[in-house]
Every structure is written in C-alpha cells, then in structure tokens.
Amino acid sequence: MKVLKLVLVYVLLICIQSKAYSQSLSVGTKAIEDYYRRMQLLGKADTSVSFTIRPIYPGYLKTNIFFPDASEQKPDTSSTWVSKNGKLRTVILPFSFQTEGNSNHPYGWNDGAMIPAKGLQALVSGGIFIQYGILTLQFKPEFVGAENAAFDTFDKNQYDVIFARYYDIYNNIDLPVRFGTGAYGNAYWGQSSLRINYKSVSAGISTENLWWGPGIRNSLLMSNTAPGFTHLVLNTLKPIKTAVGSFEGMIIAGKPGDSGFAPLVPDKTYFGTDLYVPKPTNWRYLSGYILTWQPKWVPGLFLGIDQTQQMYGKNINGITDLLPFFSQVKKTTAPDNSISGKDQLSSMFMRWLWPQEHAEIYFEYGNYNNTQDYLQKLLNPNDSRAYIFGVRKLLPFKQRLDENILIGVEVTQLQGTSLTKDIQGQEWYVSQNVREGYTNQGQELGAGIGPGGNLQSVEVSWVKGLKKIGLQLERYVHDNDFYYYAFQDSKDYTRHWVDLTMSFNGEWNYKNLIFNAQIGLTNSLDYQWGLSQPGDDVTFAHQTHVFNLLLQTGVTYRF
C-alpha cells in the first residue's frame, strides 16, 4: 500500500510539472494539413518530420496549429482557457461543415465518415480538447447524413454467371454498392481520443482516422476513406533522436466494424440459390505497427515499414495473435468448417525530401499475406503486390516569393498479376479468412480505389500560404481483377470500367474561416463493366458513357 501511494504521488508530480500538450491535427484537415507538408518543400517547416504517420501532433509544430500562416497568426489564448492553478487547460476545436453531392453515381474517397452515395450528404464535426497534466481528452464527434438516392448499380443485363462471379469476390469483402434503400444517417466518435502523454511518447484509446505511408491520394494500409475505428494506440509525439538518426512509430490494436449491408440491392439468385452469403457475426480484431527511420547521414530521407493483421476475435490464441510483429498468416478450418485464419498486409516505403529543390519523391511497395519467405519474395516480386509512386515540386514565382506553382503526380496500382490468385479470391483487401475484408463500416481501410483498382493522378495548383487553387486530372480503373476473372471466357477486352475525371479545387482562408470547394467532372466508360451491346467489339463503338458531376463545399471555423 505504501509503494502504491508513492507511485501515485510520483505520477501527480509529473502531472503538475509536465509541459502543456495540445490537440492533434486530424487526418484530412482542410488546407492546414497539406500546408505543413508544402512548407517542408520550401524548407520552412521541420524537415525531421516524415509525414508518413498521421495524425500529427503539436510536438511537430512550433505555432498555433490552426493558424500556421504567419500573416494570420493569432494568440494561443483566443480559444484556450487555463485554470487559476494552471493544471487544467481547455481548447475549443475548429467547427467544420462539409457537403458533397454526386449527380449520377458515387465518386470520391478520403472523406472519412461520408459514404459512397448519389445525391447530397453532409458531415458536421467540432469539439473540445481538455488537458490535465499528462492526461489529455480530445472529444471531436462526427455526424453524417446522406440522401443516398437510388442509382444504376451492377449492370442488370449481365449474364447470371457474371453475377455469380461478382459475388465470388464481393461476398469476401464488406463493400456494399449502396448503403440501404433510403436516407442514411450516423454518428461517430470521430477524431476523439483519451491519452497519457510523457515526453515524446503517448498512449491511450482513440477513434481517430489514421494515415500510414507517404501517399497523397492513396495509402496501402491506412487512410481516411472509412470512418475511424476504436483502437488502443502507443505512438511517438515527435521524432526520437538517436545516434543513427531519428525514429517515429505507432502500434495499434482495434476493432473495425461492419456495414450490415449486402453487396447489391436487390440481391441475385443463381439456379434458385441466393448468391449473397451473409458475413459472420464474429467481431474482428486488427493490430498493426508502423516505424519510420530518418538516417542521420542522408538529410530528408525517410525509410519505413508497416504491417497490419486481422482475424476474428474468437480465434485469438495467445500473444502472437495479439501482436502484429512476428506472427505468420495461417489458414485452418475450425470444427464448424469455418475459416479460422488471419490476414496480413505489409509494406515498405520511402519519402525523400529535397528542400533545396522544393521537391519530394515517394514510393510504397506492399504485399498481401506475405509468407515471410523472403527468398521467394525476391524471386517473385510481383506476387500479391501493390505499389504507390509519387513526386511533388513547388515552382516559386521569381517576382512573388510567397507564391508557388505546385505540380504533383501520383500512381497507385492495386491490380494483381495472377488470374489464378484472383479466382482464389486473393486480391488486395479481399479475404476468405476474414470475410469482411480489409474494411471498416463498409469502406476500405487502405486505398480508396478499392480491390484491383488503378489510379493515375496529376495536379497543378497555385498556392500562397493556406490558399490554393488548382486543377486535377485522374484516370481511375475500377477492379481490373474482377474484370479479368468475370470476362475471361468471353475474351471481351472492351469492358474495362474507366473513370476520366477533371477536378477544379480551391481552398481559401479569411480571418477565422477556411473555405474549400471541388467541382469534379467524371466520364465513366463502361460504367459497372457494362456495354450498350454485348460482344467482342474491338472498335469500342458499344462503350457506354455515363457522366457524373461531383460538388464538394465546406467551411471550417477556427476559434
């Protein structure tokens, strides 16, 4: 009892003497988050920060995190209250109202709690941050409501066998085309957390969105396409310096959720049998880690690895299943003939920052269910792989040093290289071990382009401080793995579902407000892999063309 009292006194002393900690800068924060990354290219922000583990924390940032531009800097007391004894501190977090509308069918990702839907939807968030010594509470819930209007889904004119092959894949991943048949609404804990912070390390429970890796448009393992899920977390608050360089890291253990919706509405039958096989009622356990190293001998270079594993909670057996570090993928059959295995995603990545050239280059190479036979992996690097490659550069105006042209290119490739593996259901994020696949609440935890998807993106923007106006061109190929699996017999090579999109984007700050807007014009070729007339048409005369207009608007108020 005496020892316990001494421990409590020691912890209290730490709480009283510890420095103030602040709120995180949430993944997807409009304008502000990418501002800091751009400032690194100009050499005006801390270049020891990798930006490969997000959210980022105030240990990285030297100013009021929501007013980063020196021209608009506000005193930190504007939204902060501190008790007379200095032990308790509260901060009002920014209030954000975001809207999105699709005219014909769902398009877009990296929008958190929003769902893929036709029609209008809105996302509202705001909250408060409370700190007492080393303890911090960030409460920032999110509320989403969507019209979720009806739209054409998988081509009803497809042969029944094509529907059967569709369900072969989408029975093993929780990606419903439509979230029910009526209006949709939901509330989430959002970007909330309860933490203990000490020096450069933080531990606690969180529902915040995570982003792992160097990508801008996509990330192989963690992105903000889906809502955040409840997880225990241990992470660094800022780079930890050692004799060989600095390190950043994060370890998580959490519980993703299910959407509760079937792949299609209505479902299909095949020879009198329902094609939809409901998902198990077991809860899922997901653990993972990421580690980034900046070698002291190569300034600006960041090297990293990350890995996640997922399995049903009832199949957890010992510490090796709880921790993601050394356990191998297993696939065994339980007494009830259900699969009692696990799935594993891993990647290695690089980000190289060149402040002198105002540029960066990055790359991420991932593997799905790596057997950890590294010799075989070296001999077969294309086996179950995916990758992201990108480059960004700022071109300063000679007469206006505070204005720049931002050029960015990113390529994401999730399409597999083996039809045999596609037939076996071994494409990225799809799983026969954990039949919800690598998802949370019906959306991808990783790259928002989904299984078998490929994306090429080019951006050109004018930027000045937080202000940004630009044009983005994208070519998005939907699930090519399904395409080759479903239409292998017909040898119909004209059905690739390809979206060609031109988007106009803008972000603008005015006093306490940040406005954001996007207008996206999408021409979908062979939407849902359909043709106006079936058959092998090498002239592409029978391609369908579906147009979609995406409108996104939002405003953020910083207190």
Long-range contacts (C-beta under 8 A, 24 or more apart in sequence): 11-134, 12-133, 14-133, 14-134, 14-198, 15-87, 15-132, 15-133, 15-134, 15-135, 16-87, 16-133, 18-133, 18-134, 18-197, 18-198, 20-89, 20-131, 21-58, 21-131, 21-134, 21-136, 21-197, 21-237, 22-57, 22-58, 22-65, 22-91, 22-129, 22-131, 23-58, 23-65, 23-91, 23-93, 23-129, 23-136, 23-138, 24-55, 24-56, 24-57, 24-58, 24-138, 24-191, 24-193, 24-208, 25-54, 25-55, 25-56, 25-57, 25-61, 25-65, 26-55, 26-140, 26-191, 26-208, 26-209, 27-54, 27-55, 27-112, 27-191, 27-208, 27-209, 27-210, 27-211, 27-224, 28-110, 28-111, 28-112, 28-209, 28-224, 29-556, 30-96, 30-98, 30-507, 30-514, 30-516, 30-554, 30-556, 31-466, 31-468, 31-507, 31-509, 31-514, 31-516, 31-556, 32-65, 32-66, 32-68, 32-466, 32-514, 34-468, 35-68, 35-69, 35-465, 35-466, 36-60, 36-61, 36-68, 38-394, 38-404, 38-406, 38-463, 39-68, 40-353, 40-355, 40-360, 41-353, 41-355, 41-358, 41-359, 41-360, 41-392, 41-393, 41-394, 42-355, 42-358, 42-394, 42-396, 42-404, 43-355, 43-356, 43-358, 47-299, 47-300, 47-353, 47-355, 48-239, 48-246, 48-294, 49-238, 49-239, 49-248, 50-214, 50-239, 50-248, 50-292, 50-294, 50-302, 50-304, 50-351, 51-214, 51-351, 52-212, 52-213, 52-214, 52-248, 52-290, 52-292, 52-302, 52-304, 52-349, 52-351, 53-211, 53-212, 53-235, 53-236, 53-248, 53-249, 53-250, 53-290, 53-292, 54-210, 54-211, 54-212, 55-191, 55-208, 55-209, 55-210, 55-211, 57-202, 57-237, 57-238, 58-237, 59-200, 59-237, 59-238, 60-237, 60-238, 66-94, 66-558, 67-558, 68-466, 69-465, 69-466, 69-509, 71-465, 72-465, 72-466, 72-509, 72-511, 78-559, 79-558, 79-559, 87-132, 87-133, 88-130, 88-131, 88-132, 89-130, 89-131, 89-132, 90-128, 90-129, 90-130, 90-131, 91-128, 91-129, 91-131, 92-128, 92-129, 92-559, 93-126, 93-127, 93-128, 93-129, 93-138, 93-140, 93-559, 94-126, 94-556, 94-557, 94-558, 94-559, 95-125, 95-126, 95-556, 95-557, 95-559, 96-123, 96-124, 96-125, 96-126, 96-554, 96-555, 96-556, 96-557, 97-122, 97-123, 97-124, 97-554, 97-555, 97-556, 98-122, 98-123, 98-124, 98-516, 98-552, 98-553, 98-554, 99-123, 99-551, 99-552, 99-553, 99-554, 100-550, 100-551, 100-552, 101-549, 101-550, 101-551, 101-552, 102-548, 102-549, 102-550, 103-547, 103-548, 103-549, 103-550, 104-151, 104-546, 104-547, 104-548, 104-549, 105-151, 105-152, 105-524, 105-527, 105-546, 105-548, 106-151, 107-499, 107-501, 107-520, 107-522, 107-548, 107-550, 108-448, 108-520, 108-550, 108-552, 109-223, 109-225, 109-443, 109-444, 109-448, 109-449, 110-217, 110-223, 110-224, 110-225, 110-448, 111-224, 111-225, 112-142, 112-209, 112-224, 112-225, 112-226, 112-227, 112-228, 113-142, 113-144, 113-186, 113-188, 113-190, 113-227, 114-144, 114-146, 115-144, 115-146, 115-148, 115-179, 115-184, 115-442, 115-443, 116-177, 116-179, 116-443, 117-146, 117-147, 117-148, 117-149, 117-178, 117-179, 117-184, 118-147, 118-148, 118-149, 118-150, 118-151, 119-146, 119-147, 119-148, 119-149, 120-146, 120-147, 121-145, 121-146, 121-147, 121-148, 121-184, 122-146, 125-190, 125-191, 127-190, 127-191, 127-192, 134-196, 134-197, 134-198, 135-194, 135-195, 135-196, 135-197, 136-193, 136-194, 136-195, 136-197, 137-193, 137-194, 137-195, 138-191, 138-192, 138-193, 138-194, 138-195, 139-192, 140-190, 140-191, 140-192, 141-187, 141-188, 141-189, 141-190, 141-192, 142-187, 142-188, 142-189, 142-190, 142-191, 142-227, 143-185, 143-186, 143-187, 143-188, 144-184, 144-185, 144-186, 144-187, 144-188, 145-183, 145-184, 145-185, 146-179, 146-183, 146-184, 146-185, 147-183, 148-178, 148-179, 148-180, 148-182, 148-183, 148-184, 150-178, 150-181, 151-178, 152-527, 152-528, 152-546, 153-177, 153-178, 153-264, 153-265, 153-528, 154-264, 154-528, 154-529, 155-528, 155-529, 155-530, 157-530, 157-534, 158-529, 158-530, 160-268, 160-270, 161-270, 162-486, 162-487, 163-268, 163-270, 163-275, 164-270, 164-275, 165-482, 165-485, 165-486, 166-263, 166-264, 166-275, 166-482, 166-486, 167-263, 167-268, 167-275, 167-276, 167-277, 168-425, 168-485, 169-425, 169-427, 169-430, 169-451, 169-479, 169-481, 169-482, 169-485, 170-263, 170-264, 171-263, 171-275, 171-276, 171-277, 171-435, 172-425, 172-430, 172-431, 172-432, 172-435, 172-437, 173-429, 173-430, 173-431, 173-435, 173-436, 173-437, 173-438, 173-439, 173-451, 174-258, 174-259, 174-279, 174-435, 174-436, 174-437, 174-439, 174-442, 175-263, 175-437, 175-439, 175-442, 175-443, 175-444, 175-450, 175-451, 176-259, 176-261, 176-262, 176-263, 176-264, 176-265, 176-442, 177-263, 177-264, 177-265, 178-261, 178-265, 179-259, 179-261, 179-442, 180-261, 180-265, 181-265, 188-227, 188-228, 189-228, 189-230, 190-227, 190-228, 191-228, 193-233, 197-237, 199-237, 200-236, 200-237, 200-238, 200-239, 200-240, 201-234, 201-235, 201-236, 201-237, 202-233, 202-234, 202-235, 202-236, 202-237, 203-232, 203-233, 203-234, 203-235, 204-232, 204-233, 205-230, 205-231, 205-232, 205-233, 206-230, 206-231, 206-232, 206-233, 207-231, 210-250, 210-252, 212-250, 212-288, 212-290, 212-306, 213-304, 213-306, 213-347, 213-349, 213-364, 213-388, 214-302, 214-349, 214-350, 214-351, 214-362, 214-363, 214-364, 214-388, 214-390, 215-362, 215-364, 215-388, 215-390, 215-410, 215-412, 216-390, 216-392, 216-408, 216-410, 217-390, 217-410, 217-412, 217-455, 217-457, 218-388, 218-410, 218-412, 218-446, 218-447, 218-448, 218-449, 218-455, 219-364, 219-388, 219-446, 219-447, 220-345, 220-347, 220-364, 220-366, 220-386, 220-388, 220-446, 220-447, 221-288, 221-290, 221-306, 221-307, 221-308, 221-345, 221-347, 221-366, 221-445, 221-446, 222-288, 222-290, 222-306, 222-308, 222-445, 222-446, 223-444, 223-445, 223-446, 223-447, 223-448, 225-443, 225-444, 225-445, 225-446, 225-447, 225-448, 226-439, 226-440, 226-441, 226-442, 226-443, 226-444, 226-445, 227-440, 227-441, 227-443, 228-440, 229-254, 229-255, 229-256, 229-257, 229-286, 229-440, 229-441, 230-254, 230-255, 231-255, 231-286, 239-294, 243-296, 244-293, 244-295, 244-296, 245-293, 245-294, 245-295, 245-296, 245-297, 246-293, 246-294, 246-296, 247-291, 247-292, 247-293, 247-294, 248-291, 248-292, 249-289, 249-290, 249-291, 249-292, 250-289, 250-290, 251-287, 251-288, 251-289, 251-324, 252-286, 252-287, 252-288, 252-289, 253-285, 253-286, 253-287, 253-322, 254-285, 254-286, 254-287, 255-283, 255-284, 255-285, 255-286, 255-313, 256-284, 256-286, 256-310, 256-436, 256-439, 256-440, 256-441, 256-445, 257-440, 257-441, 258-436, 258-441, 258-442, 259-439, 259-441, 259-442, 259-443, 260-442, 261-442, 277-435, 279-435, 279-436, 280-312, 280-338, 280-435, 282-312, 282-313, 282-314, 283-312, 283-313, 284-310, 284-311, 284-312, 284-313, 284-434, 284-436, 285-310, 285-311, 285-312, 285-313, 285-316, 285-321, 285-322, 286-310, 286-445, 287-322, 287-323, 287-324, 288-324, 289-324, 289-325, 300-352, 300-353, 300-354, 300-355, 301-350, 301-351, 301-352, 301-353, 302-350, 302-351, 302-352, 302-353, 303-348, 303-349, 303-350, 304-348, 304-349, 304-350, 304-351, 305-346, 305-347, 305-348, 305-349, 306-346, 306-347, 306-349, 307-344, 307-345, 307-346, 307-347, 308-344, 308-345, 308-346, 308-438, 309-342, 309-343, 309-344, 309-345, 310-342, 310-343, 310-344, 310-431, 310-434, 310-438, 311-341, 311-342, 311-343, 311-433, 311-434, 312-340, 312-434, 315-340, 315-341, 315-342, 328-371, 328-372, 329-369, 329-370, 329-371, 331-432, 331-433, 339-432, 339-433, 339-435, 341-433, 341-434, 342-433, 342-434, 343-368, 343-369, 343-431, 343-433, 343-434, 343-438, 344-368, 344-369, 344-370, 345-369, 345-428, 345-438, 345-446, 346-370, 357-393, 358-393, 358-394, 358-395, 358-396, 358-404, 359-391, 359-392, 359-393, 359-394, 360-391, 360-392, 360-393, 361-390, 361-391, 362-388, 362-389, 362-390, 362-391, 363-387, 363-388, 363-389, 363-390, 364-388, 364-389, 366-428, 368-426, 368-427, 368-428, 369-426, 382-417, 383-417, 383-418, 384-416, 384-421, 384-426, 384-428, 385-417, 386-412, 386-413, 386-414, 386-428, 386-447, 387-412, 387-413, 388-412, 388-413, 388-447, 394-463, 402-464, 402-465, 403-462, 403-463, 403-464, 404-462, 404-463, 404-464, 405-460, 405-461, 405-462, 405-463, 406-459, 406-460, 406-461, 406-462, 406-463, 406-468, 406-470, 407-459, 407-460, 408-457, 408-458, 408-459, 408-461, 409-457, 409-458, 409-459, 410-455, 410-456, 410-457, 411-455, 411-456, 411-457, 412-447, 412-449, 412-453, 412-454, 412-455, 413-454, 414-447, 414-449, 414-450, 414-451, 414-452, 414-453, 414-454, 415-452, 415-453, 415-454, 415-477, 415-480, 415-481, 416-452, 416-481, 419-484, 419-485, 419-488, 422-452, 422-481, 422-482, 422-484, 422-485, 423-485, 427-451, 427-452, 427-481, 428-452, 449-476, 449-478, 450-478, 450-479, 451-479, 451-481, 451-482, 452-478, 452-479, 452-480, 452-481, 452-482, 452-483, 453-477, 453-478, 453-479, 453-480, 454-480, 461-505, 465-509, 466-507, 466-508, 466-509, 466-514, 467-507, 467-508, 467-509, 468-505, 468-506, 468-507, 468-508, 469-505, 469-506, 469-507, 470-504, 470-505, 470-506, 471-502, 471-503, 471-504, 471-505, 472-501, 472-502, 472-503, 472-505, 473-501, 473-502, 473-503, 474-499, 474-500, 474-501, 474-503, 475-499, 475-500, 475-501, 476-501, 478-529, 482-529, 483-529, 486-529, 487-529, 490-536, 491-536, 492-531, 492-534, 492-535, 492-536, 492-537, 493-536, 493-538, 494-526, 494-531, 494-536, 494-537, 494-538, 494-540, 494-542, 494-543, 495-526, 495-529, 495-530, 495-531, 496-525, 496-526, 496-529, 497-524, 497-525, 497-526, 497-527, 497-528, 497-529, 498-524, 498-525, 498-526, 499-523, 499-524, 499-525, 500-525, 503-550, 512-557, 512-558, 512-559, 513-555, 513-556, 513-557, 513-558, 514-555, 514-556, 514-558, 515-553, 515-554, 515-555, 516-552, 516-553, 516-554, 516-555, 516-556, 517-552, 517-553, 517-554, 518-550, 518-551, 518-552, 518-553, 519-549, 519-550, 519-551, 520-548, 520-549, 520-550, 520-551, 520-552, 521-547, 521-549, 521-550, 522-547, 522-548, 522-549, 522-550, 523-547, 524-548
